[in-house]
Amino acid sequence: MSTDQKSILIIEDEEALRFTLSSCLRGEGYVVDTANEGIDGFEKATDHPFDLIILDIMLPSRSGQDVCRDIRRAGIATPILLLTSRNQKTDAVLGLRLGADDFVTKPFNAAELLARIEALLRRAPLSFWQRRSPFRFI
């Protein structure tokens, strides 16, 4: 793996979407890992260095909002992009307050999602170990 390749963790329970996102992102040159539920996703997010986490809100075993909150409580400042099929502003506000950096509602435009990913990665050039935040979120 080249040091300039960015790594992305996708935590998404819908197999077809997880596969499509993974394929699309690999085609764009990203290194991709996946998890299909909250507990496994949290473990991967806290055990391995990623440059970005794409996190579904509605997951089995542990909600994406809980995973987001717990990643931040662990002191990891890796950018988090929430995905959800919910269309209520309260979900977006809660996710952002729990530490997410952006929020996209399904269905989404692939070009827009890629642009949001690129924007988040531009704002977070630090290595994984530098991203360990001294701040704790709710």
Disulfide bonds with the S-S distance in Angstrom:
none
